[in-house]
Amino acid sequence: MSGAEADRNAPTVVSGEKETQLAFLGYLRTSVDAKLEGVSADDARRPLVASGTTLLGIVKHLAFVEVYWAQRRFAGSEVVLRGDGFELEPGDTPQSVRRAYAEAGQRTDEIVGACGDLERPLARGRHGLTLRWMLAHLVEETARHAGHADILRELVDGATGR
């Protein structure tokens, strides 16, 4: 990663709260996805820190998080999920995980875009959580793991940037 891709700026959205949150979430997704560009399957699966976290596992986890919160918890869909998404299956590749992450993000955007009320409560849950809370949480979770992905990618091949 270099040049414009490595140094692109955060979105400058002058709009409503929902649109701003979605713009930042999209920006963060793109940053996370870029961390797998040009990385071999072996390097994407290689744990480079004591916790065993991998670059591929982070992206798979973020896809899981979007499905869990937007589809299962907010929309109430009957989605079966196991674990926390970090676990890699033998068939997981950078391409398949990137595709799953893009699909999860697109579905989140569709679900959020169809709801006009940020105070709408999640379909599943007892704590009074709302669409507003879910969006803030998705931005926070994605940003946190984007930082982890930055470090892991730098350890893989020295690449830096967003």
C-alpha positions in Angstrom: 0.0 0.0 0.0 1.3 3.4 -0.9 0.4 6.7 -2.4 -3.2 7.8 -2.3 -4.5 4.4 -1.0 -2.1 4.5 2.0 -2.9 8.1 3.0 -6.5 8.6 2.1 -8.4 10.8 4.5 -11.4 10.0 6.6 -14.8 10.8 5.0 -16.0 14.3 5.1 -19.8 13.8 5.3 -22.0 16.8 5.9 -25.2 15.0 6.4 -27.3 13.2 9.1 -26.0 11.1 11.9 -26.9 7.8 10.2 -25.2 8.7 7.0 -22.1 9.9 8.8 -21.8 6.7 10.8 -22.2 4.6 7.7 -19.6 6.7 5.9 -17.1 6.1 8.6 -17.9 2.4 8.8 -17.4 2.1 5.1 -14.1 4.0 5.3 -12.9 1.6 8.1 -14.1 -1.5 6.2 -12.1 -0.4 3.1 -9.0 0.2 5.3 -9.4 -3.3 6.9 -10.0 -5.0 3.5 -6.9 -3.3 2.1 -4.7 -5.0 4.7 -5.3 -8.3 2.9 -4.4 -7.0 -0.6 -1.3 -8.7 -1.9 -0.9 -10.9 1.2 -0.3 -14.6 0.6 -2.7 -17.1 2.2 0.1 -18.4 4.4 1.0 -14.9 5.6 -2.6 -14.0 6.2 -3.0 -17.1 8.4 0.3 -16.7 10.2 0.0 -15.6 13.9 2.6 -12.9 14.5 1.7 -12.0 18.1 1.5 -14.1 21.3 -2.3 -14.1 21.3 -2.3 -16.0 18.0 -4.3 -13.3 16.2 -4.0 -13.5 12.4 -4.7 -10.9 9.7 -7.2 -13.2 8.1 -8.8 -14.0 11.5 -9.4 -10.3 12.2 -11.2 -9.7 8.9 -13.2 -12.9 9.4 -14.1 -11.7 12.9 -15.3 -8.4 11.6 -17.6 -10.1 9.0 -19.0 -12.1 11.9 -19.5 -9.0 14.0 -21.5 -7.3 11.2 -23.7 -10.4 10.7 -24.2 -10.8 14.4 -25.2 -7.2 15.2 -27.0 -6.0 12.0 -28.7 -9.2 10.8 -29.2 -11.2 14.0 -29.5 -8.7 16.8 -31.0 -5.6 15.0 -33.0 -7.2 12.2 -33.9 -10.4 14.1 -32.8 -12.8 11.3 -32.3 -16.4 12.1 -28.6 -16.5 11.5 -26.6 -19.4 13.0 -23.2 -18.3 14.2 -20.5 -20.2 16.1 -17.6 -18.9 18.1 -16.5 -15.3 17.6 -15.4 -15.5 14.0 -11.6 -15.5 14.7 -11.3 -19.2 14.1 -10.1 -20.1 10.6 -11.4 -23.0 8.6 -9.2 -24.9 6.1 -11.1 -23.4 3.2 -10.8 -19.8 4.4 -8.6 -17.8 1.9 -7.9 -14.0 1.7 -10.3 -13.9 -1.3 -13.2 -15.8 0.4 -12.9 -13.9 3.7 -12.7 -10.5 1.9 -15.8 -11.5 -0.1 -17.7 -12.5 3.0 -16.7 -9.3 4.7 -17.9 -7.2 1.7 -21.2 -9.1 1.6 -21.7 -8.6 5.4 -21.0 -4.9 5.1 -23.4 -4.5 2.1 -26.1 -6.3 4.0 -25.5 -4.1 7.1 -25.8 -1.0 4.9 -29.1 -2.2 3.4 -30.6 -3.0 6.8 -29.5 0.3 8.3 -30.5 2.3 5.2 -34.0 0.8 5.4 -34.6 2.1 8.9 -35.4 5.7 9.4 -35.3 5.7 13.2 -32.0 5.6 15.1 -33.9 5.0 18.3 -35.4 1.8 17.0 -34.5 -1.0 19.5 -32.7 -4.1 18.4 -35.0 -7.0 17.7 -33.0 -9.3 19.9 -31.9 -8.1 23.3 -33.1 -6.9 26.6 -30.9 -4.0 27.3 -32.6 -1.2 25.4 -29.9 -1.1 22.7 -30.8 0.9 19.6 -29.8 1.3 16.0 -27.8 4.3 17.1 -25.9 2.2 19.7 -25.3 -0.6 17.2 -23.8 1.8 14.6 -21.5 3.4 17.2 -20.5 -0.1 18.3 -19.7 -1.3 14.7 -17.6 1.8 14.1 -15.7 1.3 17.4 -15.2 -2.5 16.9 -14.0 -2.0 13.3 -11.7 0.9 14.2 -10.1 -1.1 17.0 -9.5 -4.1 14.8 -8.3 -1.9 11.9 -5.5 -0.8 14.2 -4.7 -4.4 15.0 -4.7 -5.2 11.3 -2.3 -2.3 10.7 0.2 -3.8 13.1 -0.1 -7.3 11.7 0.3 -6.2 8.1 3.4 -4.2 9.0 4.8 -7.3 10.7 4.0 -9.4 7.6 5.8 -7.3 5.0 6.4 -3.8 6.3 3.4 -2.2 4.5 1.9 0.7 6.3 -0.9 3.2 5.7 -4.6 3.0 5.7 
